[in-house]
Structures are given as structure tokens and as C-alpha cells.
Amino acid sequence: MSGLGLTATSLAAMVLGCAVVGGVGQVAVARARADSAADLAALAAAARLARGDPADVACAAASQVVASGVTASAAVAGPAPAAARPDRVVACRVADRTVTVDVDVTVHVLGWAGVLTGTARAGPVPPGHHPAEP
């Protein structure tokens, strides 16, 4: 193989490698955004439950938080790109005074489209349960 052919092959491999690494990074960011959106949605719903609102109102609050596109990571990193926005609450379950929320994020990477789900739970701390001391 000539020097030019070897250089072209090496360059193509480097470009492909960069694209794969970038794609993996996009998936990791989308996953973090889904988890963040689920966390905030669960907290919003739990706050409504703590105020005495019924489960349907609490779950509507969770959906509103997700629909707004506000996430904890967005406060640090800026708004999510269109290809990785937490777009909908797919499940909101209330048991006792604890809420569990599932949020789906659609991500498009290198011609692949997939859905990632973040799940979070929030509610009151059980009596007698204390966080570990630092």
C-alpha cells in the first residue's frame, strides 16, 4: 500500500473513531438529561402530594415540568439540544405518598434514533430513617 493510501485509511479511521466517540457522548448526555428530568418531575409531583393535592394533579405537575424542558443539568450546561430533549412523562405512579415518574427522551445519533428512559422516585422520608452522617 502506498504512503498516500495508508494516510487516507488512517484519516478515515480517525474520523470514524471521532464520530463513534461523539455518538457515545451524545447518548450519555441524553441519558443524564432523562434522569435529571425524571428527578425534577418526581420532586414536583411529591411537593403537590405533600400539599394535599390528588395524584392526578401531582402527575400533571410532573408532566408540566418535563414539557417545560427545564432540567437540573440544563441549569449548568444550557438548554438541551433538539436531538436530546426530555419530551414526555410516560408513567407517573403514586403509592401512599411516594411518586415514581418515568421520562422518555428521544435521541438521534449517527442515523440511529432511540428512546432512553429516566426513572425517579420522591416522597416523604420514612419515620426513623436518617441519612448517613458525613
Contacts in CASP RR format, 6 or more apart in sequence:
PFRMAT RR
TARGET T0000
AUTHOR 0000-0000-0000
METHOD contacts of the structure
MODEL  1
MSGLGLTATSLAAMVLGCAVVGGVGQVAVARARADSAADLAALAAAARLA
RGDPADVACAAASQVVASGVTASAAVAGPAPAAARPDRVVACRVADRTVT
VDVDVTVHVLGWAGVLTGTARAGPVPPGHHPAEP
1 9 0 8 1.000
19 110 0 8 1.000
20 110 0 8 1.000
22 109 0 8 1.000
23 109 0 8 1.000
23 110 0 8 1.000
26 83 0 8 1.000
26 84 0 8 1.000
26 107 0 8 1.000
26 109 0 8 1.000
27 107 0 8 1.000
27 109 0 8 1.000
27 116 0 8 1.000
29 84 0 8 1.000
30 83 0 8 1.000
30 84 0 8 1.000
30 105 0 8 1.000
30 107 0 8 1.000
30 116 0 8 1.000
31 105 0 8 1.000
31 116 0 8 1.000
31 118 0 8 1.000
32 73 0 8 1.000
33 71 0 8 1.000
33 73 0 8 1.000
33 74 0 8 1.000
33 80 0 8 1.000
33 84 0 8 1.000
33 85 0 8 1.000
33 86 0 8 1.000
33 105 0 8 1.000
34 86 0 8 1.000
34 103 0 8 1.000
34 104 0 8 1.000
34 105 0 8 1.000
34 116 0 8 1.000
34 117 0 8 1.000
34 118 0 8 1.000
35 118 0 8 1.000
35 119 0 8 1.000
35 120 0 8 1.000
36 71 0 8 1.000
36 72 0 8 1.000
36 73 0 8 1.000
36 74 0 8 1.000
36 86 0 8 1.000
37 65 0 8 1.000
37 66 0 8 1.000
37 69 0 8 1.000
37 71 0 8 1.000
37 86 0 8 1.000
37 103 0 8 1.000
37 105 0 8 1.000
37 118 0 8 1.000
38 86 0 8 1.000
38 101 0 8 1.000
38 102 0 8 1.000
38 103 0 8 1.000
38 118 0 8 1.000
38 119 0 8 1.000
38 120 0 8 1.000
39 72 0 8 1.000
39 120 0 8 1.000
39 122 0 8 1.000
40 65 0 8 1.000
40 66 0 8 1.000
40 70 0 8 1.000
40 71 0 8 1.000
40 72 0 8 1.000
41 62 0 8 1.000
41 63 0 8 1.000
41 65 0 8 1.000
41 66 0 8 1.000
41 89 0 8 1.000
41 92 0 8 1.000
41 101 0 8 1.000
41 103 0 8 1.000
41 120 0 8 1.000
42 62 0 8 1.000
42 99 0 8 1.000
42 100 0 8 1.000
42 101 0 8 1.000
42 120 0 8 1.000
42 121 0 8 1.000
42 122 0 8 1.000
42 123 0 8 1.000
43 120 0 8 1.000
43 122 0 8 1.000
44 58 0 8 1.000
44 61 0 8 1.000
44 62 0 8 1.000
44 64 0 8 1.000
44 65 0 8 1.000
45 58 0 8 1.000
45 59 0 8 1.000
45 61 0 8 1.000
45 62 0 8 1.000
45 92 0 8 1.000
45 94 0 8 1.000
45 99 0 8 1.000
45 101 0 8 1.000
45 122 0 8 1.000
46 58 0 8 1.000
46 97 0 8 1.000
46 98 0 8 1.000
46 99 0 8 1.000
46 122 0 8 1.000
46 123 0 8 1.000
46 124 0 8 1.000
47 61 0 8 1.000
48 57 0 8 1.000
48 58 0 8 1.000
48 61 0 8 1.000
49 55 0 8 1.000
49 58 0 8 1.000
49 94 0 8 1.000
49 97 0 8 1.000
49 99 0 8 1.000
49 123 0 8 1.000
50 97 0 8 1.000
50 123 0 8 1.000
50 124 0 8 1.000
53 61 0 8 1.000
55 92 0 8 1.000
55 94 0 8 1.000
55 99 0 8 1.000
58 92 0 8 1.000
58 94 0 8 1.000
58 99 0 8 1.000
59 89 0 8 1.000
59 92 0 8 1.000
59 94 0 8 1.000
59 99 0 8 1.000
59 101 0 8 1.000
62 89 0 8 1.000
62 92 0 8 1.000
62 99 0 8 1.000
62 101 0 8 1.000
63 88 0 8 1.000
63 89 0 8 1.000
63 92 0 8 1.000
66 86 0 8 1.000
66 87 0 8 1.000
66 88 0 8 1.000
66 89 0 8 1.000
66 103 0 8 1.000
67 88 0 8 1.000
69 79 0 8 1.000
69 80 0 8 1.000
69 85 0 8 1.000
69 86 0 8 1.000
71 80 0 8 1.000
71 86 0 8 1.000
74 80 0 8 1.000
80 86 0 8 1.000
83 107 0 8 1.000
83 108 0 8 1.000
83 109 0 8 1.000
84 105 0 8 1.000
84 106 0 8 1.000
84 107 0 8 1.000
85 105 0 8 1.000
85 106 0 8 1.000
86 103 0 8 1.000
86 104 0 8 1.000
86 105 0 8 1.000
87 104 0 8 1.000
87 105 0 8 1.000
87 106 0 8 1.000
88 103 0 8 1.000
88 104 0 8 1.000
89 101 0 8 1.000
89 102 0 8 1.000
89 103 0 8 1.000
90 102 0 8 1.000
90 103 0 8 1.000
90 104 0 8 1.000
90 117 0 8 1.000
91 100 0 8 1.000
91 101 0 8 1.000
91 102 0 8 1.000
92 99 0 8 1.000
92 100 0 8 1.000
92 101 0 8 1.000
92 102 0 8 1.000
93 99 0 8 1.000
93 100 0 8 1.000
93 101 0 8 1.000
97 123 0 8 1.000
97 124 0 8 1.000
98 121 0 8 1.000
98 122 0 8 1.000
98 123 0 8 1.000
98 124 0 8 1.000
99 121 0 8 1.000
99 122 0 8 1.000
99 123 0 8 1.000
100 119 0 8 1.000
100 120 0 8 1.000
100 121 0 8 1.000
101 119 0 8 1.000
101 120 0 8 1.000
101 121 0 8 1.000
102 117 0 8 1.000
102 118 0 8 1.000
102 119 0 8 1.000
103 117 0 8 1.000
103 118 0 8 1.000
103 119 0 8 1.000
103 120 0 8 1.000
104 115 0 8 1.000
104 116 0 8 1.000
104 117 0 8 1.000
104 118 0 8 1.000
105 115 0 8 1.000
105 116 0 8 1.000
105 117 0 8 1.000
105 118 0 8 1.000
106 113 0 8 1.000
106 114 0 8 1.000
106 115 0 8 1.000
107 113 0 8 1.000
107 114 0 8 1.000
107 115 0 8 1.000
107 116 0 8 1.000
108 114 0 8 1.000
END
